[in-house]
Amino acid sequence: MSVIPLIFTSSWASGINAYAVVLLLGLFGRFDGVSSVPPGLERTDVLVISAVLCLCEVVADKIPYVDSAWDAVHTVIRPVAGAVVAALLAGHAHDSLATLAAAAMGGTTALVSHLVKSGIRMGVNTSPEPFSNILVSLFEEFSVASLVILALFHPVPAAIIAGVLLLTGVLVVGFTLSRIRRYWIRRRERRQGRVLPRQGVDARSGG
């Protein structure tokens, strides 16, 4: 039970940036001696690979439409990463009976978090300027880093904050979806408005 808040927070963060979660957990486990971190995350190869992929995500996450394409590719990767990290945390707590439940909770939480992130990014991409993507990306990176670090030392407050952010994100996505729908309706109407006059001109020319 004591590891559940850490599992929830790391799973929520995995849905946003799974590579950052693995990297932060591994670094604190290896260099700060945090006992709750599984030894498998402290390996050099895991740290190097997660650092490279994390850097790629940091860059891709700030480019309009590239971020949505990156999210689409990670629709499977992030939930799986959340499930694996959750299972490792539960197994490291020497509670083998809870490993399967932890993996299910981790994967589900990461999936919901990922869908929230993807939905918000789709809404942000409807804006004509690129700065909102950068601001949202920076906020996500700050939230992931700060809450994962907080969860290692104060897991319950971190889990509460992550839960509030997840619920808030779901509400924001509800607003974002309506915005996206209105954006595509207006775009279709403008396109139809351009096509109809052009068809009229072509008809007169042909007559």
NORPE-V9417 format. One line per field, one symbol per residue. phi: phi as a letter, one per 30 degrees, with the letter a starting at -180 (. if undefined). psi: psi as a letter, one per 40 degrees, with the letter a starting at -180 (. if undefined). burial: 1 if it has 9 or more other ideal C-beta (glycine too) atoms within 8 Angstrom, else 0. A space follows every 50 residues. Layout:
BEGIN
phi = ???
psi = ???
burial = ???
END
This chain:
BEGIN
phi = .dcdeddddddedddcadddddddddddddccidddddeddcdddddddd dddddddedddcceiddddddddcdcdddddddddddddddddibddcdd ddddddddddddddddedddddddddddccdddddddddddddddddddd ddcbddeddddddddddddddddeddddddddddddddddddddddeddd ddddddd
psi = ddedddddddddddedgdddddddddddddeefhdehiddeeiddddddd ddddddddddeehhdddddddddeddddddddddddddddddefgddedd ddddddddddddddddddddddddeeieiedddddddddddddddddddd dddgdddddddddddddddddddddddddddddddddddddddddddddd dddddd.
burial = 00111111111111111111111111111100010111001110011001 10110011011110001101100110111111111111111110100110 01111111111111111111111110000001110110011011101111 11001001101110110011011011101100100000000000000000 0000000
END
